[in-house]
Amino acid sequence: MPYYLKENKIELLKNGKDYFASVIHSIKQARYNIFVEAYIFGHDVTGIKILAALKEAAKKNVEVYLLLDGFGSRDLSQKVIDEIKASKIHFHFYHPKISPYQMKRISLRRLHRKMFLIDHKIAYIGGINIIDDMNVPNGKAPRIDYAVQLEGPVIHLISQSMVKLWKRVSWSHLEKSYVPKHNHKNISSYPNGIRLNFIERDNFRHRQDIEKAYLHAIQNAKDEILIANAYFIPGKKFERALIDAARRGVLVTLLLKGEMDYFLSNATRAFYAKFLKEGISIFEYTRSFMHSKVAVIDETWSTVGSSNIDPFSLLLAREANIVVFDKSFASQLKKNIKEDIQFGGTEILLKDWDKAHLIKRLKARMAYLFIRLSLGVVSI
């Protein structure tokens, strides 16, 4: 059985409205330091509020460390970047440049984590970028996404990871960055609290940790697997694990994105016929834009994080997930996913998929073949 840390506190946060209200409250309470990692930092209503809170914290002599992905946050203007640096916020881009002419794996590695750490006491982890909920491709309704607020012994692992990455990026920019050591004695514990763990994906010691956590849970599932994932292009092991689970009688349900925001997203649909024939239920979220990266298995195991189930997340990007072993939390997350299916999901049926949707099937096959070809030619 995987290792879990005991005596933690966790709160599920759905969508940006609740998430950012909680984050801003914690930022205002900060006394010593704040670490932020994000893939997208939009200079919209939400981004401006977060930035204002960080600037105000810096004015109070709170050390603020802001690390953004150079590709995901490429639209951040130089004017805004200059304002950030002028406000005494420590700022770096992770891989600031990406060349379309250089198909080397290192040039494609991205910081896809979405994390806040406040005074080494409170952390936020999930799939929510620093961007307004209504900033979606179709504008029909707020995007669907999840995150968690954390306290307890797990903070030690999160602190280690975020501080280490900040230092590594600083060194890569030929800068020395002094980060005061945090006092582990300040980390609270909660008797009878939640068992959970922080798992990350990097390009060194933890290359397969997130995928292995998923596979272990799926391979040991007895009753139900419920996955809501925005970019779902599983590898062979993951695909086989789901099919094997369905064949042994496990109820497998996938909630996937219905709004394709870029061409390669269509590759998700390349698996539809195969999964549907095995009795796996597939729903597409069509009410708005779904960005979720969550799962519940056997009403006890669950995960919330930044990692999609696709080659880019599982092979190239830096990711962070929380894995929770708790019936109460799993029940809460399951209820939310079921509501997403009920109010925004459209079921894909095998008879309809085989007889119709020819254009969608062609796009799916082309996108999938392009992804496999691209991964084949990427050099280390």
N, C-alpha and C positions, 0 to 999 in steps of 0.2 A: 504493500500500500504506500502511495506517495507520502512524503513528509509534510505535515501541516504545523504551523505555529499556532499555539493556543492563546487564549485571553485577549483577542482583538475585538475592536468595535468597527462595524461597517454600516454604511447607509447607502441605499440604492438611490441614484439620482437619474431622472429621465428627462432628456431634452435640455436645451440650453437655458431655458427660463429658470428652472430650479437649480441647475448646476452652477450657473454663473452668479446667481444670488448668493449661494453658499460660498463659492470661491471668493467673491469680493468681501464678504463678511470676514472670512478667515484672513485675507490680506490686510484688512483694516485692524485686525487684532495682533498682527505680527509685531514682534519686539526685536528680533535679531536678524533673521535672514529668510529669504524667499527664493526658491529655485523653480524655474518654469521651463518646460520643454513642450514644444508644439510643432506640428507639421505645417499647419496653416494659421497665420496670424493675420486676420483681415482687418483693414482699417475702416470698419463699418461701425454701426451703433454699438455692437457688443465689444469689438476690439478697442474702440475709443474708451469705453468704460473700464475695461481691464487695464489698459495702459495708464489711465488717469489714477487708478488705485495703486498701481505699481510705482508711479512717479511720486505719489503722496507718501508711500512707504519709504521711498528713498530719501525724501526730504526729512523724514524722522530718523535718519541714520540707520535704517534697516538695509542690510546688504541684499540687493536684488540681482539675481543671476538669470538672464533671459537667453535661452538657446533655441533658435528657430532653424527649421530646415531651409536650406538655400534654394531648393526647387519649389517646395510647397508654399513658401512665403516670398516668392520672387516678385510678387506684385507690390510688396511694401516699398513705398517710395523712399528715395534718398533723404528727402526732407524729414520724413517720419523717423528714419534711422538716426539722423543727426539729432533730432529732438530726444530720442531715447538715450543716446550717449551723453548729451548735454545734461540730462537729468540725473547723472551719476549711476545709472543702471548699467551693470556689467552686461555686455551684449556680444554675442557671436552668432554667426551663421554656421550650421553644420553642412559641410560640402557646399560652399557658396556657388560653385560653378559646375555645370553639367554640360558635357560636350556631346552633341548629336552625332559627331563623327568618330567617337571613341567608344567602341562596344567592349569596354573593360568592366568587369564586375565592380571594381572599386569606385568607378565613376557613377555607377547606378545605385550605390548604397544611399539610403535616405534615413533621416530621423523621422520615424512615423509615430513616435510615442506622444501621448497627450497627458502631461503630468504637472501637478503643482505640489510643492513641498513647503510647508510653513513651519519655521522654527524647529524643524526636525521633530515635530509633534503630530502634525496633521498632514495627510497626503490625499491627493485626488488623482485617480487613474481611470481612464476609459477611452472611448472613441471620439469624444467631442472636441473638435477643433475650436480655436478662438475665432468664431465666426457667427454671424447672426442666424438664428433658426430659420428665418424667412428667406435667407440667401440661398435659394434652391433653384435647380434648372427650370422647373415649371412654375414655381411660385404659388401652387395650389393650396398648400398647407405647410405648417412647420415640419422640418425634417424630424425623423425619429432616430434617437441615439441614446446611449446609456453611459453612465460613469458611476464611480463609487467614491465616497469619502471614507477615509481610513484613519484609525488610531490604534495604538498598541504595539507589541513587539515587532510586527511586520515593518514598522517605520524604519527600523534599523537597516533592513535590507534595501529599502527604497532609498534611504539616505546614502548608503554606500554606492549604489548604482548611479544616482544623479550627480553626486560630488565627483566620482571617478570620471564620468563622461565629461563633465564640465572641465576638469583639469586636463583631460586628454585633448579636447578641442582647443583649449587655450595654448597648450604646448604646440599643437599643429599650426597655430597662428603666430608662433614664436613669441608668445607672451607668457609672462609669469602671472599666475592668478592665485593670490593668497586666499584660501578658504579656511576660516577658523574651524577647528575640530569641534564637533558637537558633543554635548554631554549625554551619554547614553542613559544616565540615571534619570534624566528628565522624561524619558519615554514611559508613558503610562501603561498599565496592564489592567485588564478587566476580567476578574474572576467570573467563571461561567460564560466567558465571552466566546466569540466565533473562532472556529479553526479555519485558517486560510493560509495561502502562501503567495508570494510575489514571484512571478516567473518572467524572465526577459528573453529576448532573442537578440544576440549580437553576432559578430563575425569571428568570435574566438571560442570561448569556453561554452557558450550557451546557444550554439547554432540551431539546435533542434529541440530545445526545451519546451517551447509552446506546442509544437506539433506532437511531441511525445506525450504531453499531458492530455491533449485531446484524444490521441490514439489509445492510451491506457484506459481512459474513461469509456470510450466507445467499445473497445474490445471486451470490457467487463460489464457492459450494460445488460440488464436483465428485462427491463420493462419498457422504457421510453427514452428516446433521444430527440431533443428539441433544439434546433440550431437556427438562429437568426443571424445572417451574415451578408454584408453588402456586396462583397466581391468574392464570390465562391467559385474557385477553380481548383478543386482538390487534386493532389497528386495520386499516384497509383495506390500507395499504401492507405491513404485516407479514403479513397474511393472504395477499395476492397473492404476496409473495415466497416463502412456503412452498409454495403451490400451483405456482408456476412451477418451483421446485426439484424438486418431485415429478414434474412433467411432463417435465423433462429427464433423468429417471432417477436423481436423488439419493434415497437411502434416508432418509426423514424419519420420525423416531420421537419421540413426545411422551409424557412421563410426567407426569401431572397428578394433582391431589388428588382422592381418592375420598370423603373425609369433608368434607362441606360445613358449615363452622362458622357461616355466616350466609347468609341467603337470596340475596344478590347473587352469592355464589360460584357459584350454579347457572348463571350466564350463560356460564361456560366451555363448558357442554355444548351451547350454541346452535350451535357450530361443528362438532360431531361429524359429522353427516351429510355436510356439504360436504367436510370433510377426508377422511373415510373413502372417499368416492366417488372421490377423487383418488389413493387408494393410500397415504395417510399413516397410519401405525400409531399408535394411541392406547392407552395403558395408564393405568388409574387405580390409584394407590397406596392399597390398602385395609387393609393390615396395621395401620396407625396413622395419625397425622396427619403429612402431608408439608408441609414449609415451605420446600423447596429453591428456589433461584433460580440455577440453573447450566446450562451448555450446553457441548457439544463439537462442533466442526465440522471434518470432514476430518482428524481425529486430530492436528491441529496447533493450531488456534485453540480457545480455551476461555475461559469467563468464570465468575466467582464473585462474588456481591454481594448487595445488598439489594433490587434492582429486580425487581418482578414485571413481567409483560408484560400490563399492563392500563392503562386510561386514568388511574387514580389515581396509579400509579407513574410513568407516562410523561408525564403532563401536570401533575400537582399536587404530588407529594411530592419532597422532597430525598432523593436516592439516591446510592449509591456502589458501583461495581463495579471489579473488577480484570479486565483483559483480558490473557490470557497467550498468547504465541506460542511454544510449546515442545511437542515431541512427547512427551517423557517425562511432563510434567505432564498433558497432555491424555489420555495413556494411563491414568494413574492415576485421573483423574476419571471417565473413561469406564467403567473397570472398576467403580468404585463405583456409578455410575448403573445399569449393567447388573445389578449385584447387587440393587439396590433393585427393579428390574423383576422379576428372577427370584424373589426371596423375598417381595415384597409387592405386585407388580403384577397387575392383572386386565385382560386385553386386551378392548377394546371392538370387537366385530365388527359390520360394517354390517348383516348379515342380522338380527342380534339387536336392534340399535338401532332399526331400522325397524319391526320386528314387535312389539316389546315396549317397556317403559319409557315408556309414554304419560305418566304423571305427571311423570317426570323431564324429558321433552321440553317439557311445558307450563310447568313451573317455569323451565326454561332460557330459553324464549322470553319469559316475563313478566319475568324478571330482566334479560335483555339489553335489552328495550325500555325498562325503567325506567332503566337506566344511560344509554342513549342520550338519553332524554328529559331526565334530570337534567343531563347534560353540555351539552345544548342550551340549558337555561335558566340555567345558571351564568353570572353576569356577571363581567367583569374588574374 
